[in-house]
């Protein structure tokens, strides 16, 4: 895989060509721990 491949993938995600808008939103949503705290890590992506 190349940097260009990563750019194509990222653009596809942002333009909802890889996943629909609902899945993309879930992918970038902070996740909750069993303690109820949230973390800045969401399905493989670091989010803030």
N, C-alpha and C positions, 0 to 999 in steps of 0.2 A: 504494500500500500504506500502511497505517496502523499505529500502535503496537498497536492491538487485533489487527490481522492477525498481527503478529509474536508477540504473546502467544499467540494461537490456534495458530500454527505451533509455537512452543516447547513448549506443553503437549502438542500432538499427538506431537512427537518424544519427550518424556519419558515419555508414556504408551503408547509403541509403537504409535500409530495411523498414523504416517507411515511408519515403518520398523519392521521386527521387531526384537526385542531384540538379536539377533546383529549386525545392521547398525548399530544405535545404538551398541553397544559398540565396534565397529570405528571408527565415526565419531569417538568420543571417546578413542581410544587414541593416545598419542604415536607419531609416525612416526620412522623411522630414516633418517638420511642415508646416503649411500654410504660415508662414513667410519666408520659404525657408531654415531656419536653420535645421540642422540635429541633431538627438538625439541618445544617445547610448542605445536605447531600440528598439528592433525589434521583433515584433510579439510574445511577451511573454518572450523574451530572452534579457538579458543585453549584449550588444556587445561593443567592443572597436575598 
